[in-house]
């Protein structure tokens, strides 16, 4: 079971690294736009992403 967690972490790192590696200027602009968003909106988006991730793990890891 621990192997799945390492594989999942590896996939997350690969996906997260593609943006800054391939499109560094667009990535920087994207991060600046995100930093300008209100805190409550960022929390709402983060919470939605966490729930979506948990549901994906629940349905596909069982």
C-alpha positions in Angstrom: 0.0 0.0 0.0 2.9 2.4 0.7 4.1 1.9 -2.9 0.9 3.5 -4.1 1.5 6.6 -2.0 5.0 6.9 -3.3 3.7 6.5 -6.9 1.0 9.1 -6.3 3.5 11.5 -4.8 5.8 11.0 -7.8 2.9 11.7 -10.2 2.0 14.9 -8.3 5.6 16.1 -8.5 5.8 15.4 -12.2 2.6 17.2 -13.0 3.4 20.2 -10.8 6.9 20.5 -12.3 5.7 20.5 -15.9 4.3 24.1 -15.8 7.4 25.9 -14.5 9.7 23.7 -16.6 8.0 24.1 -20.0 6.4 27.6 -19.6 8.3 29.6 -16.9 7.0 33.0 -17.9 3.4 32.0 -18.2 3.8 30.1 -14.8 5.1 33.2 -13.1 2.2 35.3 -14.5 -0.2 32.6 -13.3 1.2 32.6 -9.8 1.0 36.4 -9.6 -2.7 36.3 -10.6 -3.3 33.7 -7.9 -1.5 35.8 -5.3 -3.9 38.7 -6.0 -7.0 36.6 -5.3 -8.9 37.1 -2.0 -7.9 34.6 0.8 -11.5 33.2 1.1 -11.6 32.4 -2.7 -8.2 30.6 -2.5 -9.5 28.6 0.5 -12.6 27.6 -1.4 -10.7 26.5 -4.5 -8.2 24.6 -2.3 -11.0 22.9 -0.4 -12.7 21.9 -3.6 -9.5 20.4 -5.0 -8.9 18.4 -1.7 -12.5 17.0 -1.9 -12.0 16.1 -5.6 -8.8 14.4 -4.8 -10.2 12.4 -1.9 -13.1 11.3 -4.1 -10.8 10.2 -6.9 -8.7 8.2 -4.4 -11.8 6.6 -2.9 -13.2 5.5 -6.2 -10.0 4.4 -8.0 -7.9 3.1 -5.1 -10.4 0.6 -3.9 
